[in-house]
């Protein structure tokens, strides 16, 4: 998260440090991804179902590739 961004005006243009600009771009990209996820009704339903499964203890411990294969191939 960006806490302080130093901005100055030079001849009618806004100027900021490259590091601050890159940080702001990163924050904007993160916000856009969050909006995309929250706007996807199907994905949000899957997330809610997964959270319910976790609360109810419906989880699997995967310790090996075989465990992973059994989870998806059963």
N, C-alpha and C positions, 0 to 999 in steps of 0.2 A: 504494500500500500504506500502511496506517495504521501509523505507528511508535510513537506515544505518544497514548493517549487518557486524558484526565483525567476521572475519575469521582469523584463524591462522593455521600454519602448525606444526604438531607434528610428527616427525619420518616419514615423507612422507605422512601423512594423513591430510586431511583438517578437522579442528575442528571449530564448531560454537555453540553458545548457543542454548539450546533446544527451547527457545521462538522464536529465529530467524529462526530456522529450521521449526518450526510449522507454522510460518508466511509465509515463502517461499512456503511450501506445500499448504497452503490456497490460495496463489496467483496463483500458478500453476493450482490448481483445478478450480479456477475462469476463468483463461485463456482457459483451455480446454473446459469448458462449453460454453464460448463465441464462440470458434471456432466451436463447434458442432452446435450451433444455427445458426451461419452465414453460415454454410455449408448445412443446411437443406433448400432447395429451397422452399418447400411448406410452411414451417413455416415462412420464410422470407416474402413470398407473403402475408400470413395472417397478419403479423405484419404491412406491408405496407398498406394493406386494412384497418386495424384498425386505423392506424395513419390518413389515409384519412378521415375515418368516424368521427374521433374526430375533425379534422380541419373543416369539413363540418357541425358539430353540430349534427351528427346522433348518439346521445348517449341516454341512459336511466338513470333515477334516480331510484335507488332501495332503498326503505326505509323499506321494510318488506319482509318476506318470501313469502307472496302472490305476491308481485311485481316480485320477482325472478321467482316464478312458472309461472306467466303469461308470462314472457319473453320467457321461454323455452317451454311452453305448447301450445302457440298460433300457 
